[in-house]
Amino acid sequence: MGVNNDKNMAETSSELVERAISEFESPLIGYAKTIVHDLDRARDVVQDTFIRLYQQDVGKVSEGLKSWLYTVCRNRALDMLRKEKRMVSMEDVVIDSQHGEVDSPATITVDHERTEQVKSYIARLPENQATVIILKFEKGYSYQEISEQTGLSTGNIGFLIHTAIKRLRELLPDDLR
């Protein structure tokens, strides 16, 4: 009988998500809206938060559920803003190129050569530092996206980036800094 009581008390992923939705959906949408400034995007962020909750180990998140939800919601909202910023930047490049504001071939060549030189110095870094530097600055990934790609914690990623940049400052000649 004790096993049945424990089994009845144990919450499934579906039950946890249902409880979280009933308790926190509205406040989370309001919270996300303060970050993304749009109701539909806020709803998307919250929906993504609940999807991530469903994928978690119930035992690990159920006790600190509110804190976990707000943290994930905030991170997802910030990721959305970062991705939109990158898309807007690319749109600006396209618009600028359509208005004739394009760099000369000589400028493009010099920039490309400088980039390749910097990459050669990045290749001298330890592999984990080089990887996070490339993902952050070449690919434009957020710490969370880098974490998902590498399996490293976001705190570790921040440390590796800081250490790599410090080392690059030591290695790079003045003209490449």
N, C-alpha and C positions, 0 to 999 in steps of 0.2 A: 504494500500500500504506500510506503514511503517513496518508492520509485515513481509511482503514478503522480503523487503530489509534486515531486520535483519536476516531473515531465510537464505537468500542467502549469507549473510556475515558470518554466523556461519559455522565453519568448522566441518565436521564429523571426526570421528576417522580414517576412511579410507583415507579421503583427507589429514589429518594431516600426516599420515604415508607416503603417496605418496609424499607429499611435502618434508618431512624429508629425504626420500630416495634420491630424486632427488638432494637436496641441500647438504646432509651430508654423504651419503653412502661412497664415496671414501675417504674423509678425516678421517672418523671414522675408516675405515679399516686400513688406514695408522697409525692412533693413536693406535689402538688395537695391530697392528703388533709390535709396539715399546715395548709393554708390554709382549706379548706372544711369540714373535720372530718366528712366523710361519703364513704364509698367510692364509692357510685353517682354522686354529684355529681362526685367527683374523676375518675372514668372519663369522664363527660360532658365535663369540661374538657379532658382529654387527647385525647379524640376530636376535639373542636373544634380543638385545637392542630394535630393531624395534617391536618385538613381545610384549615386555613390554610396549612400547609406545602405541601400539594399545589398550592395556588393561587399559590405564590411562584415566582420565577425561580430555577431550580436553581443557576445560576452565582453568584447573590448570597448564597445561604444555605448552600450545601454546605460551605464551609470553616469557618464559624463555627456549624455546625449545633447543637451541644450548647448553646451560649450562646443561640442564637436560640430553640430549643425551650423552654428554661427561662424565658426572658423572656416569650415568648408565653403559656406555660402560667400563669405567675404573673399576667399581666395578665388573662387570661380568667377565672381563679379569682376575682380581685378584682372584676372586672366582675359575675360571678355573685353575689357577696356584696352588692354595691351594689344590684343589681336586686332581690334578695330583701329587702333592707332597705327599699327603696321599697315593695314589695308588703306587707310587714308593717306599715309605717306607714299605708298605705291601709286595711288590715284594722283597725288600731286606730281610725281615724277612723270606720269603719262601726260597729264595736262601741261606741265612745263615743256615737255618735248614737243607737244602739239603746237605750242606757241613759240617755237624756235629757240627756247632757252636750253639748248643742249651744249654740253662741253665740246670743245674742239677735239679732234682725234689725238692731238699731241697731249692734251690734258688727260684724256682717258688713258693713254699709254703710260704716262708718268704715274697716274694713280694705280694702274694695274701693277706696274713694276714695284711700287712701294708696298702694295698689298702682298705681293709674292715675297718680298724681302721680310716683311713682318711675319708671314706664315712660316718662313724658314727659321725664324727665332722661336716661334711658338712650338715648332717641331722639336726644339732642344729641351723643352720642358718635360717633366715627368708625364707619362701618358694620361693619368687622371686629370691633371691640370690642363693639359692641352685640349682634352676632350671637352671639359666644361667651358673653356674659353671659346672654342669654336662654336659650340652649341649656343652660348650666350650672345656672342658678338657677331658671328657670321650668320647663324641661323635665326637669331633674334628670339630664342626660346626664353620663357620665364623660368624662374627657379623650379617651379612646380613641374613644368614640362621637362626640364633637365632631369629632375628627380625621377620622373616616370621613365625616361629613356635609360638612365644609368643605374637606378636602384639606390642612389645615394640620398641621404636626407638633405633637405633644403639648407639646413645649417652647415652641413659639410660642404655643400656646393658653394655657399657664400665664402667659407674659409678658403677653399681651393681657388676660387676666382681671385680673392684678395691676395693670396700668396703668389699666384701666377702673375698677376699684374705687377706686384712688387718685384718679382724676379725679372720680368720683361723690362721694367724700367732700368734695371741694372745692366741687362744684356744689350738693349737697343742703342745704337748710336744716336747722338743728339738729333740728327736730321730725320730720324724715323719716329721720334717720340711725339 
